[in-house]
């Protein structure tokens, strides 16, 4: 019998002993209701113990742990609003001016865009000045505006109907 199975058996014994708490097993198990309670307590103890043992690596060499991979961490879902694509084309529905959060005060020039995926989102237009109107086509990229809530994408200057920033002397 290896170390893992011995430790599981010992855990089951301690779980049964702790669930009985003072009475003898024969006195407790006279009716079927209490037998179900003991069985339920044992199975819950065992399942939690086995979950914990799944995380521990007994007797592994460093190379075995390296091959098996790191600790078991769930992957976080991506916050990319384009579902993994770096850019997406969109049509301007209207231009809006958004106000930033508390310490900042300069109004942000934004546009409501219907993306090629069908989503309608608010996109920030970077740089000074723009000539965007309804039905213009813009290229959008990821990049949220930290001080403006709800703005998660930015328009790319110099592509489609949004020209580069003009030089003001």
CORPEFEN-V547948 format. One record per backbone hydrogen bond with DSSP energy under -1.0 kcal/mol. CO is the residue of the C=O (numbers start at 1). NH is the residue of the N-H. Records with the same first field share a line. If there is no record, write none. Layout:
CO = NH + NH
This chain:
2 = 6
3 = 7
4 = 8
5 = 9
6 = 10
7 = 11
8 = 12
9 = 13
10 = 14
11 = 15
12 = 16
13 = 17
14 = 18
15 = 19
16 = 20
17 = 21
24 = 28
25 = 29
31 = 35
32 = 36
33 = 37
34 = 38
35 = 39
36 = 40
37 = 41
38 = 42
39 = 43
40 = 44
41 = 45
42 = 46
43 = 47
44 = 48
45 = 49
46 = 50
47 = 51
48 = 52
49 = 53
50 = 54
61 = 65
62 = 66
63 = 67
64 = 68
65 = 69
71 = 73
80 = 83
88 = 140
89 = 116
90 = 138
91 = 114
92 = 135
94 = 112
96 = 110
98 = 108
101 = 104
108 = 98
109 = 125
110 = 96
111 = 123
112 = 93 + 94
113 = 121
114 = 91
115 = 118
119 = 115
121 = 113
123 = 111
124 = 155
133 = 136
136 = 92
137 = 161
138 = 90
139 = 156
140 = 88
141 = 154
145 = 148
147 = 101
148 = 151
151 = 145
152 = 143
153 = 124
154 = 141
159 = 162
162 = 158
